[in-house]
Amino acid sequence: MRFALSMALLFGAFLNMSTADDHECALNFKAKTIDGETVDLEDYEGKVVLIVNTASRCGLTPQYAGLQQMYKKYEEKGFVVLGFPCNQFGRQEPGSDADIKEFCSSRYDVSFPMFSKIDVNGGDAAPIYKFLTSQDTKPAGKGDISWNFEKFLIDREGQLVGRYSPRTKPSAADLVKAGESELGK
């Protein structure tokens, strides 16, 4: 009887440990900035973060303007956009990091943090994207990135709270409402 009770307690403790470990911070990754510096994305904990895979030659590229407006509007409240260029969709981001940086700053006056070009799908996907796409997050759910400008909203504690399709503009009511709600917490 004691053995059975001891095993039950041990098994229960093991289950509690594994469920606690299943919960991972969405910012628990390192990434290389567009200028080549390695940064710890956990440095953004305490902010509301919008992660976006970007491209310079896409029909959705004008979203850079909306992302920049959103960033400037909410930056002082603790909001940041993190842009991750990707060339996996129609080869719409063929340039070097220097080319991308020049394009973003000259065309859209982008001042939010931009990162080095990465893959967001497949075996070579950046670890942060492997994590983000594995989460069943509303409204878009889990699975591969469908196109350029897919968006992930992360709360101040580093938890993924929303995933938005590429066609969701930065000014879309549901995205703005979710971001403002997180900023208010």
N, C-alpha and C positions, 0 to 999 in steps of 0.2 A: 504494500500500500504506500509506504513512504517513497519507494522508488518511483512508483507511478506518479505520485504527487510532485516529486522533485523533477521528473521528466516533463510534466505538464507545465510547471513553473518555468523551467529552462526553455521549453519550446515557446511559451508565451513571450518570454523576454526576447528570444531570437526574432519572433515575428515583429515585435515592437521596434527592435533595432533595424530590421530590414525596411520597414515602412518609413522610418525616419530618414534612412539613407537614400530612399527612392526620390526624395524631394531635393532637387538640385537647383542651384541658382543659375538663372539664364545668362548671367554675366561672368560665370566662373571659367573664363577663357582669356587667352592672350591673343592679340591681333597686331598686325603690322600696319602702321599708319601709311598714308599715301606718300609721306616723306621718308619712309623706311625705318621709323622708330617702332620698337615693340612696346606695346602698352598692355596693361592688365585691365580688362574691361570691368573688373570689380571696382575700379576707381570711380565708375559711374553709379555705383550703388548710392542711394540717397536721392537720386534724380529719377524722373520719369523718362524712360528711354524709348525712342522709336527707331528700330533697326529696319533699314531698307536696302534691298539689292538694286543697284542703279545701272544705267546705261546711257551713253551720250548720243546714240544714233537710233533712238526708238521713238515710236509715236507717242509714248508716254513721257519722254524726256522733259517736256515742259513742267512736269510735276516737281522738278528741281525748284522752280520758283515758289510753288506752294509749300514745299518742305522748308525752304529758307524763310518764308513769311511766318510759318508756324513756329520755327525755331526762334526767330527774333521776338515774336509776340509773347512766348512763354518762357524764354530762357531765364529771365530773372526769378521766375517762380520755381525753377529747378527742372526744366525740360531740356532734353537734348535729342537731336537726330544724329544717328550714326549711319553714314553711307558706305555701302560695300559694293564697288563696281564689279560687274560680272559679264563675261563674254559668252555665256552658254546659250543665250536665246537669240538666234538669228545673227550671231556675230556682231551684235550691236554695240559692243564696247571693245573695239580692236586696238585702241591706243595703249601706250605705256602709262604708268602711273603719272609721269610728268605731263603727258598729253591730257590725261583726264583732269588733273588738277588745274591746268591752264584753261581747259574748256569750262569747267565748273565755275571758276572764279571770274573769267571774262564774260561768259554768257549769262550766268545766273547769280553772280556775286555770292556764291556759296561760302559761308563762314562756319557752318557746322562741321564737326570732325568727319573727314573722309579717310577711308582705309585703302590699302593696297588691293588690287584686283584679285578676286578669289573665284573658286567654283562654289556653287550653292547646292548642287545636286550631284549624285553619284558618289563613287568611291573616293574621289579626290575632293569632295566637299569640305569646306572649312569646318572644324569641329563645332563652332557655335551654330552653324547652319544644320549640322547633323542633329544637334540637340533641339533646335527650334522646330524643325520639321517633324520631329518624332513626337511632339506634344499635341494632344487633341484639344486645340484651343479654338474657341468661338471667335468670330463667326465662320472662319474659313476651314477649320479642322486641321488634321495632320496630313502629312504627305509631302511630296516633292513641291518645290517652288514651281509655279505655273508659268511665270514670265517676269520680266523686269518690273521693278517697283512694287513688289509684294512687301507688306509692312507687318512688323511685330511690335506690339506695345508691351513694355516691361514696367512694372511698378517700382516704387522706391526701395523695396526690399529685394529687388532683383528677380521677381517672379513674373513669368510670362502671363499676361492677362488678356491678350487679344491678338488675332491674326487677321489681316485684311488683304483682300485681293488686289492685284496690280491696278485695276481700274478704279479702286477706291481713291479718290483724290484726297490730298491732305486737308482740304476744306470740307470734306464730307461730314455731315451732321453726326453720324454715329461714331466716327473716329474722333472728332473734336470733343464730343460729349464724353467719351471714354477717357480721353487724355485729361480733360478738365476735371473729371471725377477723381482720377488718380492724383492729380496735382493738389486737389482739395483734402486729401487724406493726410 
